Amino acid sequence: MSLIEARRLTLGYGGSAVLRDVSFAIERGEIVTIVGPNGSGKSSLLRALIGALPPASGKVTRSKGLRIGYVPQKLLIDATLPLTAERFLNLPRRQTRADVSAALSRAGVSDLAKAQMASLSGGQFQRVLLARALLSKPDILILDEATQGLDQPGAAAFYRQIEEVRQEMGLAVLMVSHDLHVVMAASDRVLCLNGHICCEGSPEVVADAPEYRALFGTGTQGTLALYRHDHDHAHDHSHDHSHDHGHRH
């Protein structure tokens, strides 16, 4: 069974639909990215999938006992509040030290346990938010514009971390992003929204689709190749060859 399935989903506020007739499913272990212009219904779709927005029509089905890990766009923390990353991960409920340590390690920030949240860079902060989402040992990780405010290298590094988490934990990943240049290459499947599903498929298929080009132009393809080259280059120099992305090329 799919982790989450939407069938003929229509979402709207006050009688006007922001998203019409959307049907798709997310399977265990895959990375799916939702792209689209502002106002295209991306955040509304995420809210409907996690159960925060009731559909105007259609249906969302979640597998029984589904555990969702959520990484928000940003989180405001009082800069005057003394709060270490370790303490932050123990809110609102206390976690075991081993679980906190494992989550920080999987998020690539094992050295930040004692660091003050207010002193972290944007990229470090988002990785601590990722660690927090991983504490629930989710079946699916949902990220809503989680790299907004990061530069392109920082965003690319974050998405590579997500890929490693997916490999290690076997979870599915659903992302909404504006980072077309890097997020396309980090995905198994891309959904392009503009009030409905304009096009969907592998990153290469979507980047070639007329509907996608009409919205975003053709600039993604060159950087898609560049990202993949850099990505492979980085892995070639790694001592760990267990994260084989050969099925994605």
C-alpha positions in Angstrom: 0.0 0.0 0.0 1.1 3.6 -0.7 2.2 5.7 2.3 -0.1 8.5 1.2 -2.6 8.6 -1.7 -4.6 11.5 -3.0 -7.6 10.8 -5.2 -9.3 13.5 -7.3 -8.4 16.0 -4.6 -9.7 19.6 -4.9 -8.7 22.2 -2.3 -10.1 25.6 -1.8 -11.1 28.5 0.5 -14.4 30.3 0.4 -15.7 28.5 -2.6 -12.7 29.1 -5.0 -10.4 26.2 -5.7 -6.6 26.6 -5.4 -6.0 23.1 -6.6 -8.2 20.9 -8.7 -8.5 17.1 -9.4 -5.1 16.0 -8.1 -4.4 12.3 -7.9 -1.0 10.8 -6.9 0.6 8.5 -4.4 3.8 8.4 -2.5 5.6 5.1 -2.1 8.0 3.9 0.5 11.6 5.1 -0.1 11.1 7.5 -2.9 11.9 11.2 -3.0 9.1 13.3 -4.5 9.4 17.1 -5.1 6.5 19.5 -5.7 7.4 22.6 -7.7 5.2 25.4 -9.0 4.9 29.2 -9.0 3.6 31.1 -6.0 -0.1 30.5 -5.5 0.0 27.2 -7.3 -1.3 25.2 -4.4 1.9 23.6 -3.2 1.6 24.4 0.5 -2.2 23.7 0.4 -1.4 20.2 -1.0 1.1 19.5 1.8 -1.4 20.6 4.4 -4.1 18.4 3.0 -1.7 15.4 2.9 -0.8 15.7 6.6 -4.5 16.2 7.5 -4.4 19.9 8.4 -6.6 21.0 5.5 -9.9 19.2 4.8 -10.5 18.7 1.0 -13.3 20.5 -0.8 -13.7 17.2 -2.6 -11.8 14.0 -3.2 -9.9 12.0 -0.6 -6.5 11.6 1.1 -5.6 8.1 2.4 -2.7 7.6 4.7 -1.4 4.1 5.6 -2.3 2.9 9.1 0.0 4.2 11.8 1.9 6.4 9.3 4.6 8.4 11.1 5.4 11.8 9.5 8.5 13.9 10.2 8.0 17.6 9.3 10.7 20.1 8.6 9.3 23.6 8.5 10.4 26.5 6.3 11.8 28.3 9.4 11.3 28.4 13.1 11.6 31.6 15.2 13.5 31.2 18.4 14.2 34.0 20.9 17.8 34.9 20.4 18.2 35.8 24.1 17.0 32.4 25.2 19.9 30.1 26.2 19.0 26.9 24.4 21.4 24.3 23.1 20.6 22.0 20.1 20.5 19.0 22.5 18.0 20.8 24.8 15.9 21.9 21.8 15.6 18.3 20.7 14.3 17.4 24.1 11.3 19.7 23.7 8.4 19.1 24.1 9.2 15.6 25.4 12.4 14.2 26.7 14.4 11.9 24.4 17.1 9.4 25.2 20.6 10.7 24.8 21.3 7.9 22.3 18.3 9.0 20.1 19.3 12.6 20.2 22.9 11.7 19.3 21.7 9.4 16.4 19.4 12.1 15.0 22.1 14.8 15.0 24.5 12.4 13.4 22.0 11.5 10.6 21.4 15.2 10.0 25.1 15.7 9.6 25.6 17.9 12.7 26.8 15.5 15.4 29.2 18.2 16.7 26.5 20.7 17.5 24.8 19.1 20.5 26.1 21.7 22.9 25.9 24.7 20.5 23.5 27.5 21.2 20.6 27.5 18.7 20.9 31.3 18.4 24.5 31.0 17.2 23.8 28.5 14.4 24.1 29.4 10.7 21.0 29.0 8.6 22.2 25.7 7.2 23.1 24.3 10.7 19.7 25.5 12.0 17.8 23.6 9.3 19.9 20.5 10.0 18.9 20.6 13.6 15.3 20.9 12.5 15.9 17.9 10.3 17.3 16.0 13.3 14.2 16.9 15.3 11.9 15.5 12.5 14.0 12.3 12.5 13.4 11.7 16.2 10.0 10.2 15.5 11.6 7.6 13.2 9.2 8.7 10.4 8.0 6.7 7.5 7.9 9.9 5.5 9.8 13.1 5.8 7.9 16.3 4.6 9.9 19.5 4.0 8.2 22.8 3.2 10.7 25.1 1.6 13.2 23.9 4.1 16.2 25.5 2.3 14.7 29.0 1.9 17.4 31.5 2.7 20.3 29.2 2.1 22.6 29.8 -0.8 22.8 27.3 -3.7 25.8 25.3 -2.3 24.2 25.2 1.1 20.9 24.0 -0.4 22.6 21.4 -2.5 24.5 20.1 0.6 21.2 19.9 2.5 19.6 17.9 -0.2 22.5 15.5 -0.3 22.0 15.0 3.4 18.4 14.2 2.8 19.4 11.6 0.2 21.7 9.9 2.7 19.0 9.9 5.3 16.7 8.3 2.8 19.3 5.6 2.0 20.0 4.9 5.7 16.5 4.9 7.1 14.5 3.8 4.0 12.0 6.6 4.5 10.1 8.5 1.8 10.7 12.2 1.3 8.2 14.8 0.0 9.5 18.3 -0.6 8.1 21.6 -1.7 10.8 23.8 -3.0 11.8 26.9 -5.0 15.3 25.6 -5.5 14.7 24.3 -9.0 18.4 24.0 -9.9 19.3 21.6 -7.1 16.1 20.0 -6.0 15.3 18.6 -9.4 18.4 16.5 -9.3 17.8 15.3 -5.8 14.4 13.8 -6.7 13.1 10.5 -8.1 9.9 12.1 -9.2 8.8 15.7 -9.7 5.2 17.1 -9.6 4.8 20.5 -11.3 1.7 22.3 -10.0 -0.2 25.3 -11.3 -3.7 24.9 -9.9 -3.5 21.3 -11.0 -0.8 18.8 -12.0 0.8 20.3 -15.1 3.3 17.5 -15.6 5.0 14.8 -13.5 7.7 12.3 -13.9 11.5 12.0 -13.6 13.5 15.3 -13.3 14.6 14.9 -16.9 11.1 14.3 -18.2 9.7 17.3 -16.3 12.6 19.6 -17.3 11.8 18.8 -20.9 8.0 19.2 -20.6 6.5 22.3 -22.4 4.3 23.1 -19.4 7.3 23.2 -17.1 9.3 25.3 -19.6 6.4 27.7 -19.9 6.5 28.3 -16.2 10.3 28.2 -15.5 12.2 28.4 -18.8 14.9 26.1 -19.8 17.6 27.0 -17.3 17.3 23.9 -15.1 18.8 21.4 -17.5 22.4 22.8 -17.4 22.5 23.0 -13.7 20.9 19.5 -13.4 23.9 18.2 -15.2 26.3 20.3 -13.2 24.7 19.2 -9.9 24.9 15.5 -10.9 28.5 15.9 -12.0 29.5 17.6 -8.6 27.4 15.0 -6.7 29.2 12.0 -8.4 32.5 13.7 -8.0 32.0 14.1 -4.3 30.9 10.4 -4.0 33.9 9.2 -6.0 36.2 10.7 -3.3 34.2 9.3 -0.5 35.3 6.2 1.4 31.7 5.1 1.7 30.3 3.7 -1.5 27.1 2.4 0.1 25.0 5.3 -1.2 24.8 4.2 -4.8 22.5 6.4 -6.8 23.1 4.5 -10.0 19.4 3.8 -10.5 18.8 7.6 -10.7 21.1 8.4 -13.6 
